[in-house]
Amino acid sequence: MREAAQKLMNRSASATVQQALDSLRGHPAMRQAAPAQAPMRDINPPPARSAAEAAAQAAPEATAKTAAEAATPNPATHPAEYAQDMLNRMGIQIDLQANLGRAMDASAFMQPTPAAPLPEGAQFIKGSYTNHAGTRNYKLYIPASYHGQAMPLLVMLHGCTQNPDDFAVGTQMNALAEEKECFVVYPEQTPNANQQRCWNWFNAIDQQHGQGEPSIIAGIARQIIDEYPVNERQVYVAGLSAGGAMAVIVGTLYPELFAAVGVHSGLPFASAQDLPSALSAMKRGVKSPHKAGNGAQPIIVFHGDSDTTVHPRNGEQVIEQRLHSQHGKPSVQSGSVPNGHRYTQTTHTKADGTPLGEHWVVHGAGHAWFGGNASGTYTDAKGPDASREMLRFFRTVS
């Protein structure tokens, strides 16, 4: 029992680190120290020393090195402390230990999220897709209302530590698909690609057309289109956190495939290329976000203004980055959910009045899917209903 409890504590600590760092769960740099660089060779080497002199000088150096190594936490046994040490060395002031109380419930590791019962005639089936970049499984929801007619397709990208079943339960998107008559596919990240099942939005290879995970996600969408009568003018991609950041990337790289994008608590396109820049973007946003897309692909963004995992500035920058070529005056309205959160909704429209972008800032809300079901992880039932609003927006702009 003691050994099992220790393993559980380690996994819980790792999950805590990644809730604070979200999309960096399982990044290789978190799992192992960087390899030592080869020493530089002096063009004019000093004269050779005697063995006694060399040993005398090496002794204090070896002692100092041993002390430094001892002071560095072991990432395998103390992941939270190791991540904190890395942040401190980079001068990034994030207190991970202060966030231990926000860790996922330990019972989530013992019991999988229960699957929601399916309506009679509905299916939630497994599938797989492979290309040169790798293989990913997925789950496809086919509503009971499907009788061979063409329907929209929504690609849903889960956050770190989540899986298709968990994400479907938490967002309640399958129930809405039943109501709105659409297919929903949930690609699944593998622990081999990222130990904490995060989509690798911060890797350069995963920010290129025809490469990496974006090509796999686009391939999954095309596979569903080939196998079912999908309305190809109504194919969308949305995601949470690391999945939200990847949804931005996929939508930007494949505008011919995806008609609109939904981003929940995500980050701008190409906002990081390595660990330090990812941590910086998550903490404060991007200093100078790249322009991305042609400004014509509609996008809806949700972000809590009390999000301490991914700074709300990132939500603003996703909108700014995508709508860089639009100069119309947006409309702003405020609202509130009964016994829930207040929010500010900013709507950007084309010259003809067609909605092009919506930015929802939810006041007092943190890093969780708004309007979600508490049976899933990372949800906030106080609303607004992000799933319903996304589907409404997608139908409006199609």
N, C-alpha and C positions, 0 to 999 in steps of 0.2 A: 504493500500500500504506500509505504514511504517513497519508494522509487516511482510509482505511478503518479503520486502527488507532485513529486519534484518535476517530472516531465510536464505535467499539466501547468505548473507554475511557470516553467520556462516558456511554454507555448502561449500562456496568457500574457506574459511579459512581452513576448514578441508581438503579439496582437496589439498590445498597448502602444508599443513603439510605432507600429504601422498605423494605428488610428490617429496618432499625432502626426505621422508623416504620410499617411494615406497611400498614395500611389507608389511609394518606394518599398512596400512590403516585399521582403525576400530578395531585394536587389543584391546581386553578388557582392557588391562592396560592403553590404551590411553583414555578410556571412563570413568574409575572410579579409584579413589585412592585405594591403597592397604589397606586391612583391618588391623587395629591395632593389634599388637601381644599382647597376654596376658602377664601381668607383671610376671617377675620371682619371685618365692617365696623364701625368704631368709631362710636358714636352721636355723640361729639363729636370730630371729626377734628382733628388738629393743624394749625397754620398751614402754608400752602404754603411749600416750601423752594425755594431757587434751584437751577438745574440743576447748578451746581458743587457745592453742598452735597450734593445727592442722589447725584451720581456718587461723591463722596468716601466717603459712608457705604455705598453699594452695593458698592464695590470689595472691602472685606474680607468682606462677607457673601457675595458671589459666590465668593470664594476658598474660604471655609469650606464652602460648599455643594458646590463642585467637589471638594474634598478628601474630603468625606463620601461623595459618590457614587462616587468612585474607590475608597474603602475597602470599599464593598459589592460582594461578588462578583456576577458576572453569572449569573443562574439558567440561562441558555441554554447557557453554555460551562462553568460550574463549578457543577453542581447540588448536589454534596455540600457544597462550601464555602458555598454560599448557604443551604442548609438549616441548616448548623451556625451561621451568623451569625444566622439567625432564632431558633434555640433560645437562643443566648447573649443576644440582646436581650430575650427573654422570661424569662431567669433559669432556664431549664430545663437542668440539667447532664447532658447526654447527649453523649458523645464519639463522634461518627459516624466519625471517621477511625480510631478504635481498632477499629471493626467492619469495616474494609475486608477483612480476612482472611476474613470470613464471607460475603462477596459470592458470588452465584451463579457457578458455573463459566462462564467466557466461552464455552465450547463450546455452552452452552445457547442462545446467541444465533445460532450458526451452524447448528446442527442441531436440528430439532424433535424433541420426545420421540417415539420410535417407538411406533406403535400396537400394542397387544398383539394377537396373532393371535386371531381369533374362533373359538369352537367351531362345528362344522358345524351349520348351521341357525340360529345366532344372528345378530342384526343390530345394528349401531350406526349409526343413521341420522340425517341432519340434518333440522332443522325450523326454523321461524321463527314468532314471534308478534308482533303489533302491536296496541297500543291507543293511547289519547290521550297516554300518557306516553312512547311511543317504540316501537322495535323491538329485539328481541333474538333472536339465533339460539340454538339449543340442539342437543344430541345426545341421542338416546334409545336406551338399550340394551334390546333385546328378547331375552330368553334363549331358547336352543334348546328349553328345557323348556316354552315357551309354545305351547299348542295351542288357544287360544280361551277358556281358563278365566279367571275373574276373579283378579287378582293385586294385591298391594300396589304402591304407587308411592312411590319415594324421590326427592326433589329434592335434588341435591347442588350446593352453591355453592362454587366454587373460590376460592382466595386470590389475592392480587395477582401479576401477571405470568403467572399460569397460564391454561390453557384447558381445555376439556372433555377432550381426549385426554390431556393431561398429568395432570389430576386423576384421571381414571379409572385410568390406569396406576399412579400413586402410591398411591392409596387401595386399589387392587385390588377396588373395589366391584363391578365387573362380574362378576368371578369368583364373588363371594359371591352376586350376584343369580342367577347360573346355579344355584348350589347351593340357594339359599333360594326360588327362583321368585318373582321380583319385577321390576317395571320400574324402571329408574333413568334419570332425566333430568338433564342437566347444562346449565343455562342459561349462556350465555356473555356476559360483560361486554365492551363494545366500547371500543377506545382513544379513540373520540370522546367517550364518556361519562366516561372516566377514562383518562388516557394510559397508566397502568401496569396497566390492567384490574382495578382494585380496585372492588368494590361500594361505593357511596357511603353507607355507614352513618352518616356524620357530618353529612349534609345534612338540614336540617329537613324539606324536602319529601319526602325518602325515609324519613320516620318517620311517615307519615300513611296511614291507610286510604284506598284508592282513588286514591292519588297515587304518582308516581315509580316507582322500581324495585321496591318491594314489590308494586305492582299488576301489574307486568309478570311477575314471578316467579309470583304467584298465578294470573295469566292463563295462563301456560305449563302449570301443573299442571292447570287446568281444561280446557285444550285437549287434553291427553293423556287426561284422564278422558272427554272427549266422543268421542275417536277409538278408545279401547281399553277393554276390560272391566276397568276398575280397581275394586278393592274400596274404595269411598269411605270406609269406616271405618278404612282402613289407608293413609293418605296422610301422609307424613312429610317434614320438611325438615331438612337438616344442612349444615354448612359449616365451612371452615377460616379462621381469622384474620378478615380483612375479610368473608369469606363466612360465618364463624361469627357475627360481629356482625350481619350481615344476616339470618341464619337466625333469630336471636332476634327481630328486628324483624318479619319475615314471620310467624313463628309467633304473636307477640303480636297482630298486627293481623288475622290470619285464623284464629282458633281453630276456626271452623266448618269450615274446610277441612283444616287440619293436625292430626292426632291426637297428634303428639308432635314434639319438637325435639331435634336433636343439635348440640352446640356444641363445636368444637375450637379452643382458643386464641383465643376471641372475647371480646366485651365485652357489658355489660348493655344493655338497651333504652334508647334516647335518652341514651346516656352522653356524647354530645358534640353540639354544634350548630354548631361552627366549628373552625378550625384550632387555636387555643390550647387549647380545652377537650378536643379530641381528643388532642393531645399530652400533656396533663395526665392524662387517663384512661389512656392507654397506659402512662405512666410509673409511676403510683401507684394507679390505680383511681379510682372516682368518689367524691367526698366524701359525697354523700347521694343514692344511686340512687333513681330513681322506682319506686314500686310498679307492676308491670306484670302484666297478665293477671289471671285470676280464681283462680289457684292450683290449677286443676284440670287444666291441660295438662301431661302428663309431660315431663320434660326430662332429658337425660344430658349431662354436661359433662366434657371432658378438658382438662387444663392441666398443663404442666411447671412444676415449682417453680424451675427455673433459666431460665425464659423471660425474656430481657432485651428482647424486642420488645414484648410485651404482658404487663404485670405479672400474676403469678398471682393477685393480689387480685381481678382482674376475674372469674376463674372462680368464686371464692367469691361475688362479688356477683351473678353471673348466677343462681346457685342461690337466694341470699337473696331476690332480687327476685321470682323466679318463684314461690317457695314461701312467700311472706310470710304467707299465711293458715293455714299448717299448723303445728301445735304438737306433733306427735308426736316422740318421741325417736328419732333416727336410729341406725342400726347402723353400726359401723365395723369394717372388716377390712383387714389388710395382706397383701400378696403380692409375688411377684417373678417375673420372666420368666427362665427358664434362660439364663444368659450375657447377660442384659439388665437392664432397669430394675426397681427396686423401685417399688411404688405403694401408695397408701392409697385405699380405696374406701369412700365414705360413702353409705349408702342411706337414702332417706326414703320412708316408706310411708303409705298412707291408713289410716284407722281399721280397715278390714277386712283390712289386711295387703298390699294391692295396691301394688306399687312405684309411686312418683310421681316420684322424682328420684334420680339417681346422680351423684356428684361424684368423679371420678378425678383424684387428684394424683399425677403421675408424677415420682419423685424423681431429680434430676440431669438431667432432660430439658429441652430448650429449645423453640424455636418450630418444630415440625414435626409432621406426622401420624404418630402412633405405630403401629408395626406395618406401616408402608408399604413400598412397593417402591422401591429406590434408583434405578430407572429414571425415576421421576418426581421433580419438585422438591419441596423442603421435606418430606422424609420421614425417619423415624427407625425403622429396622428392629428396634431393641432392644425394641420393644413397650411396653406390651401392645397387642393387636390392636384398635385403636379401631373399625375398620369392623365387625368381627365382633361386638364388644360392643354397638355401636349397634343393629345389626339384631336381636340377641338381646333388647335392652331394648325396642325398638319392638314386637316380637312379644309380649313379656310384658305390656305395658300396653294392648294393643289389645283 
